[in-house]
Structure formats: C-alpha cells, structure tokens
C-alpha cells in the first residue's frame, strides 16, 4: 500500500515524530491527531488505511476510541494497532480482547512496528479486495 494513508493518534511528541519519520520514509502519507476526539473526526473524513492508536491519551482513551471506530460503519473496517507504554499482562490482555488488530509497546521498535504493519495490511489485502 505504497502511498497509503496512516492516521497516528498520539499525544507524545517524540513518539509522534518517530512514527511520522518511519512511515514517511516508507512512502506512506501520515495524518496526525493528539486527541481521540480529533482522531475520530479525521478517521471518518479521510478513511485511513491504518490507524496507530496510543492507549493513554488526554480525554478519551484509546480503548474507548476503538469501540467508537468499530461502532461506526464509516470506520469499522479500518485496522487499528494499539500503542502503549504499559506491558503489564493484564492490560495487554484487555487490549487484545478489546479487538485491536495489533499491539506495540513503547519504547517502539521500528523493526517490530514495520513487521506488524506489514502483517496487518497483508491480511487485510487478502481478506477483501472490494474496497
Ligand atoms: Mn499517551
């Protein structure tokens, strides 16, 4: 999906910069939100190919955001990868159970991130060719 659009919802400026640099260097376009509220608006308006969602955000958190995305027919088919600083087993379990398509922990590993993005996008491409 060269040239595809990735929405990053992240309130930490350094992580945002890392994600932006990684995606842009691979030819993706990046749109950025620092709050869920703004991110939901962008997701509905631009229908990105993938969303990277920080879990700990000011205002609404990333898990609540995922529920809203999945409940809206305009955004329910967009794959969402969770990003969180916490690697606590309980929280990881909750995040997977919430229905995220993938999961990355901070500090982010560019290699792991790339692998996960590729696997999510490839499984999407195999699953549906009609969008
Ligand atoms: Mn955060």
Boltz pocket constraint, residues with backbone or C-beta under 6 A from the ligand:
constraints:
  - pocket:
      binder: B
      contacts: [[A, 10], [A, 11], [A, 12], [A, 54], [A, 55], [A, 56], [A, 57]]
      max_distance: 6.0
